[in-house]
Amino acid sequence: MQAPAEVFGSASPPDSPLGRAARRFLRHRLALVGAVMVIFLLIVAALAHVLAPYDPLDVNTGRRMLPPDGQNLLGTDQVGRDVLSRLIYGTRVSMSVGIVAVSIQLTIAFILGSLSGYLGGKPDMVIMRFTDVVMTFPTFVLVLILVSIVGPSMYNVMLVFGLFAWPGPARLVRGQVLSLREQDFILAARVVGVGDWDVLRRHLLPNVLGPVSVAATLGMAEAILTEAGLSFLGLGVRPPTPTWGSMIGDARFTYVLADMPWLWLVPGVAISFAVICINFIGDGLRDAFDVRGRQALE
């Protein structure tokens, strides 16, 4: 049996598994829309200082709680800050938290999951029992407790979520490695003297990227929602730094909810929009790497 990704280190030819997966992904319309929108959000986050019409921290008490008009396209908040500018800068926080937290999460998952699945025996038992212990704690509750202990900040949210949201992807990596390590191409690599590290790096891990990439999109969406929830509770990014969650938190009063919908509707739509687009990408990746659905998509 030939390795599905034996030339993974070089550019993948059009007929390689990665090339076929890429073609299937490009045929998934919702995934393409999601990818374009996420790229747009990343551009907005990177150019927030250019795109924002005002300083998001600039207080103007003379223009408090004004509805959208020609000067402030999305209105102003309780202290006269421009909602559009705060929304744009909030994009930077949410996308940064999502990307960094998932990077930490997947790094841990790859290391522990691949070692557990490849080594087996006692290392597998120890790693999986530790994973089971971590999984018994609800991620959001655990993050909430730890952030309240170490203090609210964007970096603490990234770190804590990344350090405690890895068990699911780790079990996924382990399962994939277990199913691959007895395949003919892995046995052939061992016979010709390829070391364990090279087997993991060149043959096993590249073939795990497909399922794990789907988990990464789900993890990024979860990280954005977690940051928004923590900021809503005042345990996320420290004010007055604008985040989508803190913008909704500032608008939680009854009179604001009833009479000033621009203060909570805009960041709420932004959160939903980002999460839905990321989930579209995850659906496209799942279909692209789904062996059972390949013939239907080819």
N, C-alpha and C positions, 0 to 999 in steps of 0.2 A: 504493500500500500504506500502510495506516495504521500509525503507530508503536505498538508493543505497550505502551509506557508513556508515551504523550504527555501524560498528566495525572498523571504520577508525583508531581509536587510537591504535589498536593492529595490529599485522602482518596480512596482507590480505590473506585469504585462496585462493587456486587456482581458485575456482569458484566465487569469489567476482568480482564485476565490475572492480576493479583495477587489479585483476589478469587476467581477460579476456582482458583488455586493454593492459596489459604488453605482453600477448601472441601475440596479433595482431601487436603490435609494433615490436616485435622480428621477425615477418614474413615479415616486410617491409624492403626489402633489401637496398634500398637507405638510409632509416633512420638509419639502422645499420652501413652502411658505413660512413654516416655523424657523427654518435655518436663516432665511433672509431677515425675518423680524428679529431674531436673536443677534444677528450681525449688526442690524440697525441699532439695537439697544447697546451693544458693545461700543459702537461708534459714538453714540450719545454719551455714554459713560466716559469715554476717553476724551471727548471734546466738550465736556460739560462747562468748562471755564470759558469756552468760546461761544457755545450755543445759548447759555443762560442770559436772558436780557438784563437781569439785575443780580446784584449780590444776594444770595439766598439768606444771608444773615442780616441784611440791611433792614432796620426797623423804621417804619414810617407811621407814626401814630395818627397822622392826619388822613390816612387812607386805610383805616382798619375795617376788616370784614366787608370789603366791597365786592360786589358780583363782577363777573368778567366784563371787561370793557376794552376800549382801544388802547389804554395804557397798560393794563394788566390783563392779558388774554385769558387767564384762568382765575382772575380775582386775587384777593389778598386775604391773609389770615387774621388772627385775633390781634396781632401787633403790627399789621401793615406790611408783612413780608410777602413778596411776590410768589404765588403758588406755583406758577410755571417754572420759575428758577429753582425752587425747592424740589419740585418733581424731577427736574433734570439732574440735579445733584444727588437726589435719592437713587437714581438709576445707577450711579457710580458705586454707591454703597452696596446695593442689592446684588449687582453683578459681581462685584469683588468678593463679597461673602460667599456667593454660590461657587465661583471658580476656585477660590483658595480652599474653602472647606472641603469640596469634593476632591481636590488634589491631595490633601492630607488623608482623607478617608480612603481613597483608592490606593495610595502608596502603602498604607498599613494593610489593606485588604490583599493586595498583590503579594506582599512579603509573607504574611501569615498564611493566607490561603494556599499559595503555591508550595510553601514548605510543608504544610500539613498534608496536602494531597500527594505530593511527590515522595516524601519520606515515609509516610505511613507509620504504623506501629505506635510506640510510646509518644514520639513527637506529635503525631496526629491527635492522639487522645488528649494530651495536655493542652494543645492549642485549641481544640474544639471544645473542651470543657471550659476553658477560659472564655471562649467566644460565647458559649451558652450562658455563662454568668453575666456577661455584659449585656446580652440580649434580654435578660429578665427585667432590666430597668427600662421604662419608657424613655425614649431618647429625649423628647421635649422636656419632660419633667427633670431628667438628669441634667440637661443643659441649663434649665432654669435654675436649679439648685446651685450648680457650680458657678454659673455666671454671677449669681447673687453673692457668692463667696469671694470670688476673685475680683469682682467689680465689673460694671458694664462698660464695654468698649467694643468697637468693631473687631479688633484683633482677638479679643477674648472669645467673642462669638465664633469667629472662624476657627480658632484653635480648639475650643471645647467641642463644637459640633464635629469637626474632623476627627477628633480623638475618640469619640464615642458613637459614631454612626457607621463604623466600618464592619460590624459583624455580618450583616446581610450580604454585602459584596464579597466578604472573605469566604463565606460558605459557598457562594456562587463560584468563586475562583477554585476552591477546593474540589467542588463537584466536577468542574470541567477538567481539571488536572487529573483527577481520578479516572475519568472516562478516556483520557488521551494517553496516559502513561503506559498502557498495555497495548497500544496500537502498534502495527508493524513498523511504521517509520521510526518510532521511538526505540523499539527493540533493535532495529537495524543500526541506529545511531550509537547505541550502547555497545553493540558487537564490534563496530569499527573503532571503538576507543574514545568516543566523544564523552567528555566529562559531564558530571551532573549539572554544573553551572551552565555549560554551553547548551545542554539539552533543555534546561529551563528557559534560558534566554532566547535561543534561536528557534526552538520547536514548540514548546508548550505555551509560553506566555503569548506569543503572537496569535495563537489559535484561541486564546481566551478573550482577546480584545473585543470580539463581537458582542458576546453576552454582557461583558462588563461595561461596554460603552452604553448599553441600554440602561444599566444600573446607574451609570454616572449621570445621565439626564434626569433620572428620578431623584437622585441625591441632590443635584443642583436645585431642582424645583423645591425639594424639601428644605434645603438650606435657606432659600429665599423666604419661604413661608415661616421658618423658625425665626429668622432674623426679624421679620415683620412682627411676629407675635411677641418677641422679646422687647422690641422697641415700643410696641403698643403698651406693654406693661411697664415701660420705663427701665428695663433691664438690658436693653440692647445698646445701640450707639448713644453716647452721651449727648444730650441737647446742648446747644442749639443746632448741632449738625443735622441736616435734613435727611430723613429716611422715610420711605413709604409708610412703614409701620407707625412711626412717631407722628406723622401727619394725620393718620387716622385717629391715633390716640388723642391728639390735641382737639379733635372734632367730636369727641364722644359725648359731649353734653347734649341734653335733649333739645335745647333751643337751636343749637348748631345743626343737629341732625335734621330738624324739621325745616329750618329757614335758610340754611346755608349749605346746600348739598355739594357745592363745588369744593368744599374743604375736605370732605371724606370720599365723595364719589370718584374724584380724579385719581388719588393714590390707590383706591380700591380697584379701579379698572386697570391701573398699571400693574398691580400685583397679579391680578387674574390673567392679564394679557401675557406677561412674562412666563408665568407657570404653564399656561396653555400652549404657548409656542414651544417651550422646552419639551413638553409632553408630546407634541407633534413630532419633534425630532426623534424622541425615544420610540414612538410608534414606527417611524420610518426605518430606524436602525433595527428594531426587532424584526420587521418584515424582511429587511434586506439580508439578515443573517439567519433567518428561520429556514432550516433545511427542508422542513415539511412543506413550506410554501414556495419553494424556489421554482418548481416547474410552472406553478400558476403565474409567477411574476416574470418568468423569462420571456 
